[in-house]
Amino acid sequence: MTPLVSVLLPAFDAEPTLVPALQSVRRQTEARWECVVVDDGSEDGTPRTAEAAAATDDRFLIVRTPHRGLAAALATGLARCRGRFIARMDADDLMHRERLARQVGALEADASLAAVGCHVRLFPRAQLGRGWRSYERWLNAIDSVERVRAEAFVECPVAHPSLMIRRELLVEFGYRDRGWPEDYDLLLRLVCAGHDIGVVPRRLLAWRDSPARLSRTADRYALDRFTACKAAFLAAHFLGGTDTYVLWGFGATGRALRRALLAHGKRPSHIVELHPGRIGETIHGAPVVPPDALRKLPGLRIVASVAGEGPRREIRDALSAMGFRETRDFVCAA
């Protein structure tokens, strides 16, 4: 039987967590799945664990490769996937038993959706710091195509292990290695190409945080690489028709994004600040102006680059009150 869903699951030295991850796939209420486990040259018991699962359930397909990294493992596994839909999964996470059914239902109900994510619960809870808890709250507040688009340059608005995507689109876009997060790169390429990504607003993935996770250890997931990724897509798309833009915010976040955009030939014509002591100054050739001055600067694209969710909300409200429309006239970034 050709599966409806292919679960694409790369694994590298994942023996301690692979058994419960595969068990969570096996217990799905949507039974028309295959799970392509790509062993990326593991040196522990990962291959043995994966083969044991395949021996008792032929819906598990094991692919072994030399260790070449996550993007290469994903590309290798994708070539073996047969399902109409591809569901990403990591070897240390857990699926809710309704995950595949709910996401398949969303994609079958709306042909305009290229992909859907879902809400997540980070675990183990005891060791979660304030930053990760804040990120979880932000992520789980995103519940629509519109919110995915609006938040796309703040952070990756869909946790990649929660993504389900139509197979033909993932084959078309694929995974690539650009020295920054391959999951964020894929999502921004989809969004900037005009594809709609939805969210099933239920916590259907338990997303493990650990000291060894790639987002904590690999250079490509460092903050400056996220900023470089955002800048590249902002320069090519939202700022594609202009070399200048208005930058709202000149804290550490705004300064970092300005530097990254400068590498693409994009520089702020004006900088918006609230601090009265800065208004009237000039920073790197750009005059510092109050928000009300934006009414006299028609046609300029606005990039609001601040770190806090509260300040971003205030900026959105202020710009909307002035008649600017998000994703058309301004974007928020972090």
C-alpha positions, 0 to 999 in steps of 0.5 A, a space after each residue: 500500500 502506498 502510504 498517505 504520510 511519510 514521516 521523515 526522521 533523521 537520527 544521529 547517535 540517538 539511541 537513548 531517545 529513539 525508542 519512544 520517538 518511534 513508539 509515538 509514530 507507531 501509535 498514530 490514529 492515522 495508520 496510513 504512514 511510513 517512517 523513513 529513518 535516516 541513520 546519519 552515520 551513528 556510532 552508538 546503538 541507533 542502527 540496531 534500535 531502528 532495525 529492531 523497530 523495522 523488524 516488527 513493523 514494516 512501515 519503518 524503512 531504515 536508510 543508513 548513510 555516512 555522517 554528512 549532517 542534517 541537511 544531507 540526511 534530510 535530502 537522502 530520506 526525502 528521496 525515499 519518501 512515497 507519501 502524499 504528505 511529508 511529516 518531519 520528526 526528530 529522533 528525540 521528540 514525541 508525537 501526540 497520537 492525533 498529530 498525523 490525523 489532524 495535520 492530514 485533515 487540515 491539508 485535505 480540507 484546504 488545498 491552498 495550504 502548502 504545509 501546516 505546523 502545530 503547537 508544541 510543548 517543550 520538555 523536560 519542563 524543570 530545566 527550561 529557562 525563561 527564554 525557551 518558555 517565552 519562545 514556546 508562548 510566542 510559537 503557540 500564539 501563532 495560529 493562522 496563515 496570516 500570523 505565520 507570514 507576520 512573524 516570519 522574520 521574527 523567528 522561525 514561526 513553525 517548529 520544524 519537527 512539527 511541519 507537515 508539507 505536501 510532498 511535491 513542494 518539498 521535492 521542489 524546494 528541497 533542503 539546502 546548506 547555506 550555513 544557517 538553519 536549514 529549516 528556517 531557510 526552507 520556511 522563508 523560501 516557501 513564504 517568500 514564494 507566496 505559499 501559505 503555511 497554516 497551523 493546527 492550533 493544538 499541542 501535537 508535538 512534545 519538543 525535547 530541549 537538551 544540552 546536546 540539541 543542534 540548536 544549542 551546539 551547531 554554529 549554523 544555529 547561532 544568533 548571527 546565522 539566524 540574522 544573516 538568514 533573515 537579512 538575505 530574504 528581506 533583501 531579496 524580497 521585502 526590500 528587493 525593489 529598493 536600496 533604502 528602508 526605514 529602521 524602527 529600533 536601534 538597540 542590539 537587535 536593530 543594529 545587528 540586522 542593519 549590519 547584516 542588511 548592509 552586506 546586501 547593499 541595503 541601508 536605512 534612510 531614517 531611523 525611528 526612535 522613541 527616546 527623545 535624546 536621540 531624535 534629531 541625531 544622525 546615525 550612520 548617515 540616517 537621521 533619527 526621527 520620531 514615529 509621527 515623521 513616518 507620515 511624511 515618508 510615503 512609499 518607504 519600506 519599514 523594518 521594525 527590529 526589536 527583540 521584545 514581543 510587547 514592543 513589537 505589539 506597540 509598533 504594530 499598533 502604531 503603524 496600523 493606526 497610521 494606515 501602514 499594512 503589515 507585510 506590505 508596508 512594514 515587517 517586524 524582525 528580531 
